[in-house]
Amino acid sequence: MPSSPTRSGAVSEDALRAPGSVSGLARALAALKRETDKPLPVRIAEAALAAVGARRAAVYLRDGDRWLLGFDSGKEGVPIEPPKALLENVVSDGGRLWVPLDAEGETHGCLALEGVEHEEPEELAAALGWIFGSVLAASRLSRLVKDAEFEIKARLLELESLYDLGLSLSGQLDISALADEVLYRSISLTDARKGTLIVFGERGAGPLVRSVGGDLLPAHALWSWELPEGEAVINNDAARVPTAGVQLSDCSKCLAVSIAVPGRRLGVLAVADKESRDGRVLDFTPGDARLLSLFANQASAAIETTRLHREAIEKERIERELELAAAIQRQLLPRELPHTPGFELAGSTLPTRQVGGDYFDWFPLSDGRLGFVVADVSGKGIPAALLVSTVHAAIHLQIDASETIVDLVSRIDRHLQRFSPAHKFLTLFFGLLETGGDLVRYVSAGHNPALIARSGGVIDRLSATGVPLGLLPRGSWREETAPLHKGDLLCVYTDGFTEATNGDDEEFGLERLEQGVRSRRTLPTRQISDALYGEVASFAAGIPQYDDQTLLIIKREA
């Protein structure tokens, strides 16, 4: 285009009212109305040719700072060049005109004319530019409205689909069936040919893998995925380029997303090879990624809900079993105190869980003597409770057949070695009040030292006389005796008393227990027991304790 073309200003009313201009505008409008099935740039060029009598017309459409050729009526020859910049007015150069197509202060295109025969073409061209610009603006607005309507309808369809998917997933409480549902729905949602879903295993279990159309990735590769949480990754060259750090197999295009809840990954979902209606493999689009991400959020919530539901059912089952175990264990404890003339008795246990590993019992013998036992099993919960039941059964089975306390303890140890799990042991204090009441015989198998508070306030400690039961293949124990005079008090306990801790991680300790027994030795045994439990609870000041507490008191009446 020449460097010094002439420019004309805005169109005047006189020029537009001229017969030639009026007829030209009429021809242009008539041409625009004809053959509306043609593309708009073609219709504008034909209308311009009809209006100004030009030999050739070209229509350029604005694309940012560029001109895109919409239509050129010339069949041969060099195309009419577009202007080198946006135009403000009609530009004339010899037999050529460049007309900006403006509307609402914005240039939407450019009309280039060649071989114009109209006497004053600039005025008419300016009017045509305004008309054609308005038509282009209206057309563009119409397209924007249609695009917006299409986008809204597409989003509504996505939301409806996601809502339906959410309903179908929310009612599924079986993790395997849910995984199948998630995978098939995601493949259908993205028009994919194949897909793989991997869900992490729980509590050391292997991952749950579901695939359609072949495995896209091995299960062990799940841990190396570098997928951002909540955002799908598009790879339309998956045959050559790894997807999020993992090379997939037998696919050309892939869309992958992490299955996760806040702070925790649950697995990975990958779909591959989006298929068109004619069977071609298409690229995945950002819209596909957005849709799969939204669906993955729903799937993540459904999987987590299923897991939580299953955990709740499991927890409820365990609670029922614990309640049953606690009821059974309560049956193992003595329901009433034996009648022993000259003695006042008390015994109780306080488990830290529903079932515990402490045990105590009374054994009135046919010759008038009274046996008693306090045991503390290693461990907590159900395993410890099962060992308690084993000890209870062993004592009741063997006590009548045993000649001495050492014989009884040895029999119990052999029973435990045979019927209890390895690495399980217990401490035990078994005592026997002689008929006359002045003597107590005992075996302490690794148990805490029992206490005898003498009537004068002195405390004697009855130390262990052998190893804990079940600890060694062949243990050895000896029987000891201790006098029990009028006014004396025997206290047998488990380490849940002495090892109780407070907020400073300080233990209650043996000295405090001794002082508590000494200062209350003249009270009734039930009051002594309640007071000692209360003193430990006050010392702990609400800090949870992790060991059971058991207390057995025998007081010889003065």
Helices and strands as residue ranges (DSSP letters): E 6-8, H 13-17, H 19-33, H 40-52, E 56-63, E 66-72, E 90-93, E 96-103, E 106-114, H 121-170, H 175-190, E 192-199, E 208-212, G 219-224, E 233-235, E 254-261, E 264-275, E 281-282, H 286-332, E 343-350, E 358-364, E 370-377, H 381-398, H 405-419, E 426-433, E 439-445, E 450-453, E 459-462, E 480-483, E 489-493, H 495-498, H 509-520, H 525-540, E 549-556
